[in-house]
Amino acid sequence: MKLTYEQRLLVAEDYFRIGASCTANKWGLNRDYVRELSRLLENNSLQDHSKYNIYTSDFKITVVKAYVNGEGSFRDIATRYGIPDKKSVRTWYHIYQT
């Protein structure tokens, strides 16, 4: 189920009101996904994905080096740097390795 930006926002807000389990049941989502949306909202990273973010090479290298230096998981790094999806960090890491 693909959620719109407004729905993701509502899910995150429900999490803070009624908790992960109730929100997951209400929306038919995985609890981990509900928690992730709430973390993104707290870090001002819950963005409308209809807009494309363009990141500079220097920014990508900084993000990857944070991961390489053991500063957190792909998800932690993405959240810290305001990147909406951990997949971007993982992709940049694999490119950096090659």
N, C-alpha and C positions, 0 to 999 in steps of 0.2 A: 504494500500500500504506500503510494507516494503522497506525502503530505505537502500542502502548499506552505508558504512562509507563515501565513496567518494561522494555519492549523498547528504548525510546529510551535508557534508562540503560545497558543492556547494550551497545548500539551505541557509545555514547560511551566506555565502559570498554574495549571492543575496540579502538577507535581508539588509545588510549594504549598498548595492549599490542602491536598488530600493524600499526598504521598505517592511513592513509586508504584506500589502494587495496585492501588485503586485506579490510578491514572492509566496504567497499562491495561487493566481490565476494561475500563471505560472506553478507551480508544482502540483496543485490540492490538496493542503493541508489546514489544519485548521490554521488560523493566530496565535493562541496560540501555536501550535506546532512549527511553524516557529520561533516565539519569543523564545521559549524554546531552540531550537537548537542554536540560536544566543547567548543566555546566556551561554550555555555550551561551545561554542567556545571561548567566552571571558574569561571564567574561566579555560581554558585548560582542560575541562572535556569531550569534544567531542571525545570519544575514539572509536577505532575499537572494536566492541563487539565480534569479533571472538576470542579474548583472554579473558580468564576467570580471573577475579580479585579475589584474595583471601584476605579476611580481617580478622584480628585477632579479638578475642573476646573483647580485651581491646578497640580496635578501634570502634567496633560496640557499645559498652557501652558508649564510649565518644560521639558518634554521637547521640545515643538515649537520653542521658542526655541533650544534647544541645536542642533537641526537647522538652523534658519534661520541661526544664527551660524557655521555651517560646522564644527561640532565632530565631524562624522562622518556616515556614511551612515545610512539608516534602521536597518539591521542593527546598526551600531556603537552608535547611540543606544539602541536597544532592549536590547542586551546590557548597556550601562553602567547603565541604570536598572532592570534586572531585569524587563523586559517580555518575555514568552515569544515574542512574534511581532512581526516588523517590520511586518506589515500594520496593526497598531494604530497605530503611529507614523505611517505613511503616511496612514491615514484621518484621524487627528487633524490632520495637517498640511494636508490638503485642506479640512477643515472650517475650520481657522484662516484659510486664505486667502480663504474666501468671506465 
